[in-house]
Amino acid sequence: MADIQYFTQEGLDNLKQELHQMKTVDRPSISQQIAEARDKGDLSENAEYDAAKEAQGLLEAKIAQMEDLLSRARVLDESKMDNSKVMILSKVKVKNLKTNKDLTYTIVTEKEADLKTGKISSSSPIGQGLLGKKVGDKAEISVPAGIIQLEVLEIGR
């Protein structure tokens, strides 16, 4: 059995919306491209037909992958979260001890990570380094640029 995947309600809704888009807009569009290419004659030398069929195969594979992910998806209940330590969905304020700058991250699942909005994956080096830490704890985290030291200042939702 495959692993359960955890999402925020927002993340799960976005995933469902993306799947709906692929099924109701992208799939009919590719079918239309295939029909138009087929109408142009000899399929053995029709590059448009080959490209459309390949795009269809890729889309169907992505739809199947997303349906599998949705079948294993569970929504995290924010009301039952423990704010005494860093967990998935925790909003964590940390201080970079080298630069003395404060940073705020929300720890989310890999599918919901978006660094622009401060959402980092729980499987990223920083996410893994912060999981389980409490206020006042320090973490030495190995990142591509070297080792960073972070101190947990606040944990919230």
C-alpha positions as CSV (number, residue, x, y, z in Angstrom):
1,M,0.0,0.0,0.0
2,A,1.3,3.5,-0.9
3,D,2.0,6.1,1.7
4,I,-0.7,8.5,2.9
5,Q,-0.1,12.1,1.8
6,Y,-1.0,15.0,4.1
7,F,-2.4,18.3,2.8
8,T,-3.9,21.5,4.1
9,Q,-7.5,22.0,3.0
10,E,-6.2,24.7,0.6
11,G,-3.6,22.4,-0.9
12,L,-6.1,19.6,-1.4
13,D,-8.6,22.0,-3.0
14,N,-5.9,23.3,-5.4
15,L,-5.0,19.7,-6.3
16,K,-8.6,18.8,-7.0
17,Q,-9.0,22.0,-9.1
18,E,-5.9,21.2,-11.1
19,L,-7.2,17.7,-11.8
20,H,-10.6,19.1,-12.8
21,Q,-8.8,21.5,-15.2
22,M,-6.9,18.6,-16.8
23,K,-10.0,16.5,-17.3
24,T,-12.5,19.1,-18.5
25,V,-10.2,21.5,-20.5
26,D,-6.9,20.0,-21.3
27,R,-8.2,16.5,-22.3
28,P,-10.9,17.8,-24.7
29,S,-8.3,20.2,-26.2
30,I,-5.8,17.5,-27.0
31,S,-8.6,15.3,-28.4
32,Q,-9.5,18.2,-30.7
33,Q,-5.8,18.6,-31.8
34,I,-5.7,14.8,-32.6
35,A,-8.9,15.0,-34.7
36,E,-7.6,18.1,-36.6
37,A,-4.3,16.4,-37.3
38,R,-6.0,13.2,-38.4
39,D,-8.1,15.1,-40.9
40,K,-4.9,16.3,-42.6
41,G,-4.3,12.9,-44.2
42,D,-1.5,10.3,-44.0
43,L,-0.8,9.6,-40.3
44,S,2.5,7.9,-40.9
45,E,4.2,11.3,-41.8
46,N,2.0,13.6,-39.7
47,A,4.2,15.3,-37.1
48,E,1.2,17.2,-35.6
49,Y,-0.6,13.9,-35.0
50,D,2.4,12.3,-33.4
51,A,2.9,15.4,-31.1
52,A,-0.8,15.5,-30.1
53,K,-0.8,11.7,-29.3
54,E,2.4,12.1,-27.2
55,A,0.8,15.1,-25.4
56,Q,-2.3,13.0,-24.8
57,G,-0.2,10.2,-23.3
58,L,1.6,12.6,-21.0
59,L,-1.6,14.2,-19.8
60,E,-3.3,10.8,-19.2
61,A,-0.2,9.7,-17.1
62,K,-0.4,12.9,-15.1
63,I,-4.1,12.5,-14.5
64,A,-3.6,8.9,-13.3
65,Q,-0.7,10.1,-11.0
66,M,-2.9,12.9,-9.5
67,E,-5.9,10.5,-9.0
68,D,-3.6,8.1,-7.2
69,L,-2.3,11.0,-5.0
70,L,-5.8,12.1,-4.2
71,S,-6.8,8.6,-3.2
72,R,-4.1,8.7,-0.6
73,A,-4.6,12.3,0.5
74,R,-5.7,13.2,4.0
75,V,-6.4,16.7,5.4
76,L,-4.4,17.8,8.4
77,D,-6.6,19.0,11.3
78,E,-5.1,22.4,12.3
79,S,-7.3,22.5,15.5
80,K,-5.5,19.5,16.9
81,M,-2.0,20.7,16.4
82,D,0.6,20.9,19.2
83,N,2.3,24.3,19.1
84,S,5.0,23.3,21.6
85,K,7.2,21.8,18.8
86,V,7.6,22.3,15.0
87,M,5.4,20.1,13.0
88,I,3.8,20.1,9.5
89,L,1.6,23.3,9.2
90,S,3.6,25.0,12.0
91,K,4.4,28.7,11.3
92,V,8.0,29.0,12.6
93,K,9.9,32.2,13.3
94,V,13.6,31.5,13.3
95,K,16.8,33.6,13.6
96,N,19.7,32.9,11.3
97,L,22.5,33.1,13.9
98,K,25.1,33.9,11.3
99,T,23.3,36.9,9.6
100,N,21.2,37.8,12.7
101,K,18.1,38.0,10.4
102,D,14.7,36.7,11.4
103,L,12.8,34.5,9.0
104,T,9.3,33.0,9.1
105,Y,8.5,29.8,7.4
106,T,5.4,27.6,7.3
107,I,6.2,23.9,7.2
108,V,4.1,22.2,4.5
109,T,4.0,19.0,2.5
110,E,6.2,18.8,-0.6
111,K,3.3,19.4,-3.0
112,E,2.4,22.7,-1.3
113,A,5.9,24.1,-0.9
114,D,6.3,27.7,-2.3
115,L,9.3,29.6,-1.1
116,K,7.9,32.9,-2.5
117,T,5.1,32.7,0.1
118,G,7.3,31.3,2.9
119,K,6.0,27.7,2.6
120,I,8.9,25.2,2.8
121,S,8.6,21.5,2.4
122,S,8.9,19.3,5.5
123,S,11.3,17.1,3.4
124,S,13.6,20.0,2.5
125,P,16.9,20.3,4.5
126,I,15.6,23.3,6.5
127,G,12.1,21.7,7.0
128,Q,13.7,18.4,8.2
129,G,16.1,20.4,10.5
130,L,13.3,22.3,12.2
131,L,10.8,19.4,12.6
132,G,10.5,18.5,16.3
133,K,12.4,21.6,17.6
134,K,10.9,23.7,20.4
135,V,11.2,27.4,21.1
136,G,14.8,28.2,22.0
137,D,16.2,25.1,20.3
138,K,19.0,25.6,17.8
139,A,19.4,23.7,14.6
140,E,22.5,23.2,12.5
141,I,21.3,22.5,9.0
142,S,23.4,21.4,6.1
143,V,22.3,23.2,2.9
144,P,23.9,23.4,-0.5
145,A,25.6,26.7,0.5
146,G,27.1,25.1,3.7
147,I,25.9,24.9,7.2
148,I,23.4,27.3,8.6
149,Q,22.5,27.8,12.3
150,L,18.9,28.6,13.1
151,E,17.3,29.3,16.5
152,V,13.6,28.8,16.9
153,L,12.0,32.0,18.2
154,E,8.2,31.3,17.9
155,I,5.9,28.4,16.8
156,G,2.4,29.1,15.8
157,R,-0.3,28.3,13.2
